[in-house]
Amino acid sequence: MTATASSLRFALLVTAASGFLDAYTYVSRGGVFANAQTGNVIFLAIEVSRTHWRDAAQHLWPILAFVVGVSIANVIKTGRAERRVHRPIRWSIAAQAAILAVVGFVPATVPNALVTVPISFIAALQIALFRNIGDLNYIAIAMTGNLMRVTEAGFAAIVDRDSAGRRAFGVYSAVIAVFILGALAGAAATGSVGVRAAWIPAAVLAATLAIFVIDERTP
């Protein structure tokens, strides 16, 4: 994994895009969380208990797509993909941006799974490939773990007066803040321009790809 992929600026961009996409799919694609699979599992169980099979399937397909995405990410991380694809992480980011660009053209009248499934696949790549900021672990697509970590870091900083805790508190606070801002932007943009709002996180991911290119060319 390159230093760029574990940098704070990269993590903040990816996290903001994740918050945006959860709000986007929830508002415009049938109340489905394309990133937060815990929500989908709960909604799946609720619909199954009601024997609403069609509604249950709306939450099942994103879960399956997430599993496939994590599997592919593991292939990339093990280095097997390098044998066939040069710089597979860069290509995965490009693919994510391209998928979201296409999603922006998909009308709201089509089945929601045609949108939520590819976005869940993107989320799986993000959580499996990008989970470190330096030596700190984080989760770009869900905040439960990050909330726990920021609380622990705050305790260490205030009670134990630990300098590493202060640094971690600042990092996790930034991650949580940009996720919230991304979700706010996602809800507002989706309400304003509809399905075309997907082009905004596509542009954000394109910016992360540009960061990779610039960093590799910087001596």
For each residue, the residues with C-beta under 8 A, 3 or more apart:
1: 5 6 77 89 129 132
2: 5 6 89 212 215
3: 6 7 215
4: 7 10 211 212 215 216
5: 1 2 10 89 129 130 212
6: 1 2 3 10 11 130 132 133 134
7: 3 4 10 11 133 134 211
8: 11 12 133 134 171 174
9: 12 13 211
10: 4 5 6 7 13 14 130 208 211
11: 6 7 8 14 15 130 133 138 140 175
12: 8 9 15 16 174 175 178
13: 9 10 16 17 204 205 207 208 211
14: 10 11 17 18 126 130 140 205 208
15: 11 12 18 19 138 140 175 178 179 182
16: 12 13 19 20 178 179 181 182 185 204
17: 13 14 20 21 182 201 204 205
18: 14 15 21 22 35 123 126 140 141 179 182
19: 15 16 22 23 178 179 180 181 182 183 184 185 186
20: 16 17 23 24 182 183 185 186 189 197 200 201 204
21: 17 18 24 25 34 35 100 119 122 123 186 198 201
22: 18 19 25 26 33 34 35 36 141 183 186
23: 19 20 26 27 182 183 184 185 186 187 190
24: 20 21 27 28 29 34 186 189 190 197 198 201
25: 21 22 28 29 32 33 34 35 115 116 119
26: 22 23 29 31 32 33
27: 23 24 186 187 190 191
28: 24 25 108 190 194 195 197
29: 24 25 26 32 34 108 112 115 116
30: 58 112 116
31: 26 43
32: 25 26 29 40 43 58 59 62 112 116
33: 22 25 26 36 37 39 40 62
34: 21 22 24 25 29 62 115 116 119 120 122 123
35: 18 21 22 25 119 120 123 141 142
36: 22 33 39 40 141 142
37: 33 40 41 62 63 66 120 123
38: 41 42 142 144
39: 33 36 42 43
40: 32 33 36 37 43 44 59 60 62 63
41: 37 38 44 45 59 63
42: 38 39 45 46
43: 31 32 39 40 46 47 59
44: 40 41 47 48 56 59 60 63
45: 41 42 48 49
46: 42 43 49 50
47: 43 44 50 52 53 55 56 58 59
48: 44 45 51 52 53 56
49: 45 46
50: 46 47 55
51: 48
52: 47 48 55 56
53: 47 48 56 57
54: 57 58
55: 47 50 52 58 59
56: 44 47 48 52 53 59 60
57: 53 54 60 61 113
58: 30 32 47 54 55 61 112 113 116
59: 32 40 41 43 44 47 55 56 62 63
60: 40 44 56 57 63 64
61: 57 58 64 65 113 116 117 120
62: 32 33 34 37 40 59 65 66 113 116 117 119 120
63: 37 40 41 44 59 60 66 67 120
64: 60 61 67 68 117
65: 61 62 68 69 116 117 118 120 121 124
66: 37 62 63 69 70 120 121 123 124
67: 63 64 70 71 124
68: 64 65 71 72 121 124
69: 65 66 72 73 120 121 122 123 124 125 128
70: 66 67 73 74 124 127 128
71: 67 68 74 75
72: 68 69 75 76 124 125
73: 69 70 76 77 92 124 125 128 129
74: 70 71 77 78 128
75: 71 72 78 80 81
76: 72 73 80 81 88 89 92 129
77: 1 73 74 128 129
78: 74 75
79: 82 83
80: 75 76 83
81: 75 76 84 85 88
82: 79 85 86 88
83: 79 80
84: 81
85: 81 82 88 91
86: 82
87: 90 91
88: 76 81 82 85 91 92
89: 1 2 5 76 92 93 129 212
90: 87 93 94 209 212 213
91: 85 87 88 94 95
92: 73 76 88 89 95 96 125 129
93: 89 90 96 97 205 208 209 212
94: 90 91 97 98 209
95: 91 92 98 99
96: 92 93 99 100 122 125 126 205
97: 93 94 100 101 202 203 205 206 209
98: 94 95 101 102 202
99: 95 96 102 103 118 119 121 122
100: 21 96 97 103 104 119 122 198 199 201 202 205
101: 97 98 104 105 198 199 202
102: 98 99 105 106
103: 99 100 106 115 118 119 195 198 202
104: 100 101 195 196 197 198 199 202
105: 101 102 196
106: 102 103 110 114 115 195
107: 110 195
108: 28 29 194 195
109:
110: 106 107 114 115
111: 114
112: 29 30 32 58 115 116
113: 57 58 61 62 116 117
114: 106 110 111 117 118
115: 25 29 34 103 106 110 112 118 119 195
116: 25 29 30 32 34 58 61 62 65 112 113 119 120
117: 61 62 64 65 113 114 120 121
118: 65 99 103 114 115 121 122
119: 21 25 34 35 62 99 100 103 115 116 122 123
120: 34 35 37 61 62 63 65 66 69 116 117 123 124
121: 65 66 68 69 99 117 118 124 125
122: 21 34 69 96 99 100 118 119 125 126
123: 18 21 34 35 37 66 69 119 120 126 127 141
124: 65 66 67 68 69 70 72 73 120 121 127 128
125: 69 72 73 92 96 121 122 128 129
126: 14 18 96 122 123 129 130 140 141
127: 70 123 124 130 131 139 140 141 142
128: 69 70 73 74 77 124 125 131
129: 1 5 73 76 77 89 92 125 126
130: 5 6 10 11 14 126 127 140
131: 127 128 137 138 139 140
132: 1 6 135 136 137 138
133: 6 7 8 11 136 138 171 175
134: 6 7 8
135: 132
136: 132 133 149 168 171 172
137: 131 132 145 149
138: 11 15 131 132 133 145 146 149 171 172 175
139: 127 131 142 143 144 145 146
140: 11 14 15 18 126 127 130 131 175
141: 18 22 35 36 123 126 127
142: 35 36 38 127 139 145 146
143: 139 146 147 176 179
144: 38 139 147 148
145: 137 138 139 142 148 149
146: 138 139 142 143 149 150 172 175 176 179
147: 143 144 150 151 176
148: 144 145 151 152
149: 136 137 138 145 146 152 153 168 172
150: 146 147 153 154 168 169 172 173 176
151: 147 148 154 155
152: 148 149 155 156 165
153: 149 150 156 157 165 166 168 169 172
154: 150 151 157 158 165 169
155: 151 152 158 159 160 165
156: 152 153 159 160 162 164 165 168 169
157: 153 154 160 161 162 165 166 168 169
158: 154 155 161
159: 155 156
160: 155 156 157 165
161: 157 158
162: 156 157 165 166
163: 166 167
164: 156 167 168
165: 152 153 154 155 156 157 160 162 168 169
166: 153 157 162 163 169 170
167: 163 164 170 171
168: 136 149 150 153 156 157 164 165 171 172
169: 150 153 154 156 157 165 166 172 173
170: 166 167 173 174
171: 8 133 136 138 167 168 174 175
172: 136 138 146 149 150 153 168 169 175 176
173: 150 169 170 176 177
174: 8 12 170 171 177 178
175: 11 12 15 133 138 140 146 171 172 178 179
176: 143 146 147 150 172 173 179 180
177: 173 174 180 181
178: 12 15 16 19 174 175 181 182
179: 15 16 18 19 143 146 175 176 182 183
180: 19 176 177 183 184
181: 16 19 177 178 184 185
182: 15 16 17 18 19 20 23 178 179 185 186 201
183: 19 20 22 23 179 180 186 187
184: 19 23 180 181 187 188
185: 16 19 20 23 181 182 188 189 200
186: 19 20 21 22 23 24 27 182 183 189 190 197 200 201
187: 23 27 183 184 190 191
188: 184 185 191 192
189: 20 24 185 186 192 193 197 200
190: 23 24 27 28 186 187 193 194 195 197
191: 27 187 188
192: 188 189 197
193: 189 190 196 197
194: 28 108 190 197
195: 28 103 104 106 107 108 115 190 198
196: 104 105 193 199
197: 20 24 28 104 186 189 190 192 193 194 200
198: 21 24 100 101 103 104 195 201 202
199: 100 101 104 196 202 203
200: 20 185 186 189 197 203 204
201: 17 20 21 24 100 182 186 198 204 205
202: 97 98 100 101 103 104 198 199 205 206
203: 97 199 200 206 207
204: 13 16 17 20 200 201 207 208
205: 13 14 17 93 96 97 100 201 202 208 209
206: 97 202 203 209 210
207: 13 203 204 210 211
208: 10 13 14 93 204 205 211 212
209: 90 93 94 97 205 206 212 213
210: 206 207 213 214
211: 4 7 9 10 13 207 208 214 215
212: 2 4 5 89 90 93 208 209 215 216
213: 90 209 210 216 217
214: 210 211 217 218
215: 2 3 4 211 212 218
216: 4 212 213
217: 213 214
218: 214 215
219:
